[in-house]
């Protein structure tokens, strides 16, 4: 066997391995100063993007290289790039061409607003425009608009924020990037015990102490609401299913409203006396019903670690 034959299998195996760049996304947040870039960056960060603000364009490729190394768990980079980088901004077209050559999926989000609105926003915060120099505010706005013309033309998403509040802008971004409606709301359900205190970070608190307590059933006492016998006992109790039917319907209505009002994270707490049986079982059942509606739901049990310490 010659050397070429021996090395060929390894070469074939390497060529078949997926490139670290596959599945990696870059979003450039740019546009007019005062049009809402910072709010857009916050919204993308909430969606799970790794966000870098005021990045000189030439550093974008090294950032992509860093985040596509083996073992990296970051797959989406959002970079705010604008005229604050001054002379470095001229490098952007070259950098975008380099990303295209690498095969990196790159999208441009461009935020705009009317000159009148931009001037009013700068005056309200009493800050000069980054390109104003010794001139007037309008001079800086007009100079920036000329510099941004080409970038706006090649943008994938253009949003005019002239008449939008910060919450309306965030909702538009969620609509553009994730879709509309309840599916954009992440729901977390957790059980707790009232005797250990009511959670302060819950949007909804439900009390299921009206149900019979499995603690008083000798063969169920040492189990938790995650065990099937306990769940069957709780769900077989009078009023359990009726309560969940009504409660999940009310939660669904609220979540639809939250999606429209730029609230994309909801915490639901379900409590019983000790947080071991009824609340745990009902949390799991509620999560299942909401998942059937296409919602992103996670579940935890605040008091279960207490049981493991006993």
C-alpha positions as CSV (number, residue, x, y, z in Angstrom):
1,X,0.0,0.0,0.0
2,X,1.6,3.3,-1.0
3,X,1.4,6.6,0.9
4,X,-1.3,8.2,-1.3
5,X,-3.6,5.2,-0.8
6,X,-3.1,5.3,3.0
7,X,-3.9,9.0,3.3
8,X,-6.9,9.0,0.9
9,X,-9.5,7.7,3.4
10,X,-8.6,10.5,5.9
11,X,-8.8,13.1,3.2
12,X,-12.3,11.8,2.2
13,X,-13.4,11.8,5.8
14,X,-12.3,15.4,6.3
15,X,-13.9,16.6,3.1
16,X,-17.2,15.1,4.2
17,X,-17.2,16.8,7.6
18,X,-19.5,19.9,7.8
19,X,-17.8,23.2,7.7
20,X,-18.0,25.2,11.0
21,X,-19.5,28.0,8.9
22,X,-22.5,25.9,8.0
23,X,-25.5,27.1,10.0
24,X,-23.6,30.2,11.2
25,X,-25.5,33.5,10.8
26,X,-24.4,37.1,10.8
27,X,-26.9,40.0,11.2
28,X,-25.6,43.5,10.6
29,X,-27.6,46.1,12.5
30,X,-27.0,49.5,10.8
31,X,-28.9,52.6,9.6
32,X,-29.4,56.1,10.7
33,X,-28.1,57.4,14.1
34,X,-31.2,57.8,16.3
35,X,-33.3,55.4,14.4
36,X,-33.3,52.7,17.1
37,X,-30.2,50.6,16.6
38,X,-29.6,50.1,20.3
39,X,-33.2,48.9,20.8
40,X,-32.8,46.5,17.8
41,X,-29.6,45.2,19.4
42,X,-31.3,44.5,22.7
43,X,-34.2,42.7,20.9
44,X,-31.8,40.4,19.0
45,X,-29.9,39.7,22.2
46,X,-33.2,38.6,23.8
47,X,-33.7,36.3,20.8
48,X,-30.4,34.6,21.5
49,X,-28.0,36.4,19.2
50,X,-24.5,37.3,20.4
51,X,-24.4,41.1,20.0
52,X,-21.4,43.3,19.5
53,X,-22.0,47.1,19.4
54,X,-20.0,49.7,17.4
55,X,-17.7,47.0,15.9
56,X,-15.1,48.3,13.3
57,X,-16.0,46.4,10.1
58,X,-12.5,44.9,9.7
59,X,-13.0,43.0,13.1
60,X,-16.1,41.2,11.8
61,X,-14.2,38.5,10.0
62,X,-12.0,37.7,13.0
63,X,-15.1,37.6,15.1
64,X,-16.7,35.0,12.8
65,X,-13.4,33.0,12.8
66,X,-13.5,33.0,16.6
67,X,-17.1,31.9,16.9
68,X,-16.8,29.1,14.3
69,X,-13.9,27.3,16.0
70,X,-14.5,23.7,17.1
71,X,-16.7,23.5,20.1
72,X,-18.2,27.0,19.9
73,X,-21.8,27.1,21.0
74,X,-22.5,30.5,19.4
75,X,-24.1,30.2,16.0
76,X,-25.6,33.7,15.5
77,X,-23.7,37.0,15.6
78,X,-25.3,40.4,15.4
79,X,-23.0,43.3,15.0
80,X,-24.0,47.0,15.2
81,X,-21.9,48.8,12.6
82,X,-22.4,52.4,11.7
83,X,-20.8,55.7,11.1
84,X,-19.5,55.9,14.7
85,X,-16.6,53.9,13.6
86,X,-15.7,56.9,11.4
87,X,-13.0,56.0,8.8
88,X,-13.3,52.3,9.5
89,X,-16.9,52.4,8.1
90,X,-15.4,52.6,4.6
91,X,-14.1,49.0,4.9
92,X,-17.6,47.6,5.2
93,X,-18.2,46.7,1.5
94,X,-14.9,44.9,1.4
95,X,-15.7,42.9,4.5
96,X,-19.1,42.0,3.2
97,X,-17.5,40.7,0.0
98,X,-15.1,38.6,2.1
99,X,-18.0,37.1,4.1
100,X,-19.7,36.2,0.8
101,X,-16.6,34.5,-0.4
102,X,-16.5,32.4,2.9
103,X,-20.1,31.4,2.4
104,X,-21.3,33.0,5.6
105,X,-25.0,33.7,5.7
106,X,-25.1,37.5,6.3
107,X,-28.2,39.7,6.5
108,X,-28.5,43.5,6.9
109,X,-31.1,45.1,9.1
110,X,-31.4,48.8,8.2
111,X,-33.2,51.2,10.6
112,X,-34.4,54.6,9.2
113,X,-36.5,57.5,10.3
114,X,-37.3,60.9,8.8
115,X,-34.9,63.8,9.3
116,X,-37.4,65.7,11.4
117,X,-37.8,62.7,13.8
118,X,-34.1,62.1,14.0
119,X,-33.4,65.7,14.9
120,X,-36.1,65.7,17.6
121,X,-34.6,62.5,19.1
122,X,-31.1,64.0,19.2
123,X,-32.4,67.2,20.8
124,X,-34.4,65.2,23.4
125,X,-31.2,63.5,24.7
126,X,-29.1,66.6,24.1
127,X,-26.3,64.9,22.2
128,X,-24.7,65.9,18.9
129,X,-24.9,63.8,15.8
130,X,-21.6,61.8,15.3
131,X,-21.0,63.5,11.9
132,X,-22.2,67.0,12.9
133,X,-18.8,68.4,13.7
134,X,-19.0,72.1,14.1
135,X,-22.1,72.4,12.0
136,X,-25.8,71.9,12.6
137,X,-27.7,68.7,13.5
138,X,-29.3,68.6,10.1
139,X,-25.9,68.7,8.5
140,X,-24.8,65.6,10.3
141,X,-28.1,63.8,9.5
142,X,-27.9,64.6,5.8
143,X,-24.2,63.6,5.5
144,X,-25.0,60.3,7.2
145,X,-27.9,59.7,4.9
146,X,-25.7,60.1,1.8
147,X,-23.1,57.7,3.3
148,X,-25.8,55.1,4.0
149,X,-27.6,55.1,0.6
150,X,-25.8,52.1,-0.8
151,X,-26.1,50.1,2.3
152,X,-29.8,50.7,2.6
153,X,-30.3,49.5,-1.0
154,X,-28.7,46.2,-0.3
155,X,-30.4,45.7,3.1
156,X,-32.5,42.6,3.7
157,X,-34.9,44.3,6.2
158,X,-35.6,48.0,6.3
159,X,-37.7,49.4,9.1
160,X,-38.8,53.0,9.3
161,X,-39.1,53.8,13.0
162,X,-40.5,57.4,12.6
163,X,-43.8,56.5,14.1
164,X,-42.8,53.5,16.2
165,X,-42.3,53.2,20.0
166,X,-39.4,51.1,21.2
167,X,-41.9,48.3,22.0
168,X,-43.5,48.5,18.6
169,X,-40.0,48.3,17.0
170,X,-39.2,45.2,19.0
171,X,-42.5,43.6,17.9
172,X,-41.7,44.4,14.3
173,X,-38.3,42.7,14.7
174,X,-39.8,39.6,16.3
175,X,-42.3,39.5,13.4
176,X,-39.5,39.8,10.8
177,X,-37.1,37.3,12.3
178,X,-39.2,34.8,14.3
179,X,-42.7,35.2,13.0
180,X,-45.9,36.6,14.5
181,X,-48.1,35.5,17.4
182,X,-47.8,33.4,20.5
183,X,-44.9,31.3,19.1
184,X,-42.6,34.2,19.8
185,X,-43.3,34.0,23.6
186,X,-41.1,31.7,25.7
187,X,-43.1,30.2,28.6
188,X,-41.5,28.9,31.8
189,X,-43.7,27.0,34.3
190,X,-42.4,26.2,37.8
191,X,-43.9,24.6,40.9
192,X,-43.4,25.9,44.4
193,X,-44.5,25.4,48.0
194,X,-46.5,28.2,49.7
195,X,-44.9,27.4,53.0
196,X,-41.5,28.4,51.5
197,X,-42.8,31.7,50.1
198,X,-44.6,33.0,47.1
199,X,-42.1,33.7,44.1
200,X,-41.6,37.3,43.4
201,X,-40.8,36.9,39.7
202,X,-44.0,35.2,38.5
203,X,-46.4,36.8,36.0
204,X,-49.1,34.3,37.0
205,X,-49.5,32.5,40.3
206,X,-52.0,29.6,40.6
207,X,-53.0,27.9,43.9
208,X,-53.8,24.2,43.6
209,X,-54.2,23.5,47.3
210,X,-57.9,22.9,46.6
211,X,-56.9,19.4,45.4
212,X,-56.5,16.4,47.7
213,X,-52.9,16.2,49.0
214,X,-51.0,13.0,48.0
215,X,-48.8,13.5,51.0
216,X,-51.5,12.0,53.2
217,X,-51.5,8.8,51.0
218,X,-48.9,6.6,52.6
219,X,-47.7,4.9,49.3
220,X,-47.4,8.3,47.5
221,X,-45.8,10.4,50.3
222,X,-42.2,9.7,49.3
223,X,-42.9,10.2,45.6
224,X,-43.2,13.5,43.7
225,X,-45.5,14.9,41.1
226,X,-43.1,13.6,38.4
227,X,-44.0,10.1,39.3
228,X,-46.9,8.5,37.4
229,X,-48.9,7.3,40.4
230,X,-48.9,10.8,41.9
231,X,-49.8,12.4,38.6
232,X,-52.6,9.9,38.1
233,X,-53.9,10.6,41.6
234,X,-53.8,14.4,41.2
235,X,-55.3,14.4,37.7
236,X,-58.0,12.0,38.9
237,X,-59.1,14.4,41.6
238,X,-62.3,16.2,41.3
239,X,-61.8,19.6,39.6
240,X,-58.2,19.0,38.4
241,X,-59.0,18.7,34.7
242,X,-61.7,21.4,34.8
243,X,-59.2,23.8,36.4
244,X,-56.5,23.1,33.8
245,X,-59.0,23.5,31.0
246,X,-60.0,27.0,32.2
247,X,-56.5,28.0,33.3
248,X,-54.8,27.0,30.1
249,X,-57.5,28.9,28.1
250,X,-56.9,32.0,30.1
251,X,-53.1,31.7,29.8
252,X,-53.4,31.3,26.0
253,X,-55.4,34.5,25.7
254,X,-52.8,36.4,27.8
255,X,-49.9,35.1,25.8
256,X,-51.5,36.2,22.5
257,X,-51.7,39.7,24.0
258,X,-48.2,39.6,25.3
259,X,-46.9,38.8,21.8
260,X,-48.6,41.9,20.5
261,X,-47.2,44.1,23.4
262,X,-43.6,43.1,23.1
263,X,-43.5,40.8,26.1
264,X,-41.8,37.6,25.0
265,X,-41.0,35.8,28.3
266,X,-43.7,34.6,30.7
267,X,-43.2,32.9,34.1
268,X,-46.1,30.9,35.5
269,X,-45.9,29.7,39.1
270,X,-48.1,26.9,40.4
271,X,-48.1,26.3,44.1
272,X,-49.3,23.8,46.7
273,X,-48.3,23.4,50.3
274,X,-44.9,21.9,50.1
275,X,-44.2,22.0,46.3
276,X,-43.6,18.3,46.0
277,X,-46.8,16.7,44.7
278,X,-49.8,18.6,43.4
279,X,-48.0,21.7,42.0
280,X,-45.4,19.6,40.3
281,X,-48.0,17.3,38.6
282,X,-50.2,20.3,37.5
283,X,-47.1,22.1,36.1
284,X,-46.2,19.2,33.9
285,X,-49.8,18.8,32.7
286,X,-50.2,22.6,32.0
287,X,-46.9,22.5,30.0
288,X,-48.2,19.6,27.9
289,X,-51.4,21.5,27.0
290,X,-49.5,24.7,26.1
291,X,-47.0,22.7,24.0
292,X,-49.9,21.3,22.0
293,X,-50.7,24.8,21.0
294,X,-47.2,25.2,19.5
295,X,-45.7,27.2,22.4
296,X,-42.1,27.0,23.6
297,X,-42.5,25.8,27.2
298,X,-39.9,24.8,29.9
299,X,-40.7,23.4,33.3
300,X,-38.9,23.3,36.6
301,X,-39.7,22.5,40.3
302,X,-38.4,24.9,42.8
303,X,-38.8,22.8,45.9
304,X,-37.8,19.3,44.6
305,X,-34.1,19.8,45.6
306,X,-35.3,20.1,49.2
307,X,-36.5,16.5,49.1
308,X,-33.1,15.2,48.0
309,X,-31.6,16.9,51.0
310,X,-33.9,15.1,53.5
